[in-house]
Amino acid sequence: MQMSYFEKTRQDIISRIGEQAARSLLTRSLYFLAIGSNDILHFKTNTLGKNLSSDAYTDNVISRFRFQLTRLYNLDARKIIVANAGAAGCIPHTRDINPPGNECIASVNEDAQLYNNKLKALLAELTLSNTKSKYVYADAYAIFEDVVQNYASYGFDIADYACCHIAGIHGGLFPCLTGAQVCDDRSKYVFWDAFHLSYAANIIAAKHLMDGGSNYISPLNIRQLVS
């Protein structure tokens, strides 16, 4: 659906400034895709993943993603940054629905790593077939894992509990809804809510993606991709 919206927007741009100018704009633009974590987190309960092994399911997701990335290329995207799935086994929600929930849930993180390995191979494959494009692999998993494991060195006090919370040992049983309690200082929490990193943690991630080395983003970081 998002790709269809982009396709329509592309036509709107062409109708306003002409095809040549539009294609010049589109080929110089940055495209950032951050999907996959929800697919990994919920695959045991969604229609696509029901009764499939982790290997078969991730193959299915990658196959669909290959189609959409090829579609994006055919719509003139040339500078494409793709984030992998984060360590969903460490978020407050996953900890709380898998009691006692004091540690990261290894099986969920293993599914994420399985998907991520296939995603990295897919981007390498597309780089060879679509030689006019740059496909950049943003390792959200590595960044996520680093911040969670080394939270104190980044200035955080809490790495396993949601700042905005309603219920659960880690505040992970409900999203950040009306009536939720909010921590006094969100800059000291790695997680904003049951699912998402806090603003402070996302700033760290953004810096790694902008200027980081190949352990976080490859073969180029975003600043290098722009230039």
C-alpha positions in Angstrom: 0.0 0.0 0.0 2.8 2.4 0.8 4.5 1.6 -2.5 1.2 2.3 -4.3 1.0 5.7 -2.5 4.6 6.4 -3.6 3.7 5.5 -7.2 0.8 8.0 -7.1 3.0 10.6 -5.6 5.6 10.0 -8.3 2.9 10.6 -11.0 1.9 13.8 -9.2 5.5 15.1 -9.3 5.8 14.2 -13.0 2.6 16.1 -13.8 3.9 19.2 -12.0 7.5 19.5 -13.1 7.7 17.1 -16.1 9.2 13.7 -16.5 12.8 14.6 -17.0 13.0 16.9 -13.9 11.0 14.4 -11.8 13.3 11.5 -12.7 16.3 13.6 -11.8 14.8 14.4 -8.5 13.7 10.9 -7.8 17.1 9.3 -8.6 18.9 11.8 -6.3 16.5 11.2 -3.4 17.0 8.9 -0.4 14.6 6.1 0.3 14.6 4.6 3.8 12.7 1.4 4.4 12.4 0.2 8.1 10.1 -2.8 8.0 10.4 -6.4 9.2 10.4 -6.2 13.0 6.6 -6.5 13.3 6.6 -9.4 10.8 9.1 -11.2 13.0 7.4 -10.3 16.3 3.9 -11.5 15.3 4.6 -14.2 12.7 3.2 -17.0 14.9 -0.2 -15.4 15.0 -0.6 -13.8 11.5 -2.1 -15.5 8.5 1.1 -15.7 6.5 3.1 -17.3 9.2 0.6 -19.7 10.6 1.8 -23.3 10.5 5.1 -22.3 8.9 8.6 -22.9 10.2 10.7 -19.8 10.9 12.8 -20.6 7.8 9.8 -21.0 5.5 8.2 -17.9 6.9 11.2 -15.7 6.5 11.7 -17.0 2.9 8.2 -15.9 2.2 8.7 -12.4 3.7 11.9 -12.0 1.7 10.3 -13.1 -1.5 7.6 -10.4 -1.1 10.1 -7.8 -0.1 12.2 -8.6 -3.2 9.2 -7.9 -5.4 8.5 -4.5 -3.6 12.2 -3.4 -3.8 12.3 -4.2 -7.5 9.1 -2.2 -7.9 10.7 0.7 -6.1 13.7 0.5 -8.4 11.4 0.6 -11.4 9.9 3.8 -10.0 13.4 5.5 -10.2 14.6 4.9 -6.7 18.4 4.6 -6.7 19.7 5.4 -3.2 17.9 2.8 -1.0 18.6 2.3 2.7 17.0 -0.8 4.2 16.9 -1.4 8.0 16.9 -4.9 9.2 14.7 -6.3 12.1 15.7 -5.2 15.5 16.2 -7.4 18.5 12.5 -7.8 19.2 13.1 -10.3 21.9 14.4 -7.5 24.1 11.5 -5.1 24.0 9.3 -4.7 27.1 6.3 -6.3 25.3 8.1 -9.5 24.4 9.6 -9.8 27.9 6.2 -9.4 29.5 4.3 -11.9 27.3 7.0 -14.5 27.9 7.2 -14.8 31.8 9.1 -14.4 33.9 10.4 -12.0 31.2 13.6 -10.8 32.9 15.8 -11.7 30.0 15.7 -11.1 26.2 13.7 -13.9 24.5 16.3 -15.8 22.5 13.9 -17.5 20.1 12.5 -14.2 18.9 15.9 -12.7 18.4 17.0 -15.9 16.5 14.0 -15.4 14.1 15.1 -11.8 13.6 18.7 -12.8 12.9 17.5 -15.5 10.4 15.5 -12.8 8.6 18.3 -10.4 8.7 20.8 -12.8 7.2 18.4 -13.4 4.3 17.8 -9.6 3.9 21.5 -8.9 3.7 21.8 -11.6 1.0 18.8 -10.1 -0.9 20.4 -6.6 -0.9 23.7 -8.1 -2.2 21.7 -9.9 -5.0 19.8 -6.7 -6.0 23.1 -4.7 -6.0 24.4 -7.1 -8.7 21.2 -7.1 -10.8 20.3 -3.4 -10.5 23.7 -1.9 -11.0 22.5 1.7 -11.1 21.3 1.5 -7.5 23.0 1.6 -4.1 21.4 -0.7 -1.6 22.5 0.1 2.0 22.0 -2.3 4.8 21.2 -0.5 8.1 21.9 -2.9 10.9 19.2 -1.9 13.4 19.7 -5.2 15.2 23.4 -4.4 16.0 22.6 -0.8 17.1 19.6 -2.0 19.2 21.6 -4.8 20.9 24.5 -2.4 21.6 22.3 0.2 23.3 20.4 -2.4 25.4 23.6 -4.2 26.5 25.7 -1.1 27.1 22.9 1.3 28.2 24.8 2.7 31.2 27.7 3.9 29.0 25.2 5.8 26.9 23.8 7.6 29.9 20.6 5.5 30.4 19.4 4.2 33.8 16.7 1.8 32.5 17.1 -0.6 29.6 14.2 -3.1 30.0 11.2 -1.0 31.2 8.9 1.3 29.2 8.9 5.0 30.1 5.2 5.2 29.1 3.5 2.2 30.7 0.2 0.8 32.0 0.8 -2.8 33.1 3.4 -5.5 33.1 6.6 -6.2 34.9 8.3 -4.2 32.2 5.4 -2.0 31.2 5.0 -4.0 28.1 1.4 -5.4 28.2 -0.2 -2.3 26.6 0.8 0.4 24.2 1.2 4.0 25.4 -2.5 4.9 25.7 -4.5 7.6 27.4 -4.2 7.2 31.1 -0.8 5.7 31.0 1.9 6.7 33.5 5.0 8.4 32.1 8.4 8.4 33.7 9.9 11.6 35.1 12.9 11.7 32.7 12.4 9.9 29.4 16.1 10.6 28.5 17.1 7.9 31.0 15.0 5.2 29.4 16.1 3.1 26.4 12.4 2.3 25.6 9.6 4.9 25.3 6.8 2.4 25.3 6.1 -1.4 25.0 7.6 -1.5 21.5 9.6 1.5 20.6 12.9 3.1 21.5 12.9 6.4 23.2 13.9 9.6 21.5 17.2 9.5 23.2 17.9 6.0 22.0 16.8 6.9 18.5 19.2 9.8 18.4 22.1 7.4 19.1 20.8 5.1 16.3 20.5 8.1 13.9 24.1 9.1 14.6 25.3 5.5 13.9 23.4 5.5 10.6 24.6 8.9 9.5 28.3 8.5 10.2 28.9 5.0 11.5 31.1 2.2 10.3 30.4 -1.0 8.5 29.5 -2.7 11.8 26.3 -0.6 11.8 25.7 0.3 8.2 27.2 -1.0 5.0 28.6 -0.6 2.4 28.2 3.1 2.9 26.8 5.2 5.7 24.1 7.8 4.9 26.4 10.7 4.7 28.6 8.8 2.2 25.5 7.8 0.2 24.3 11.4 -0.1 27.7 12.5 -1.5 
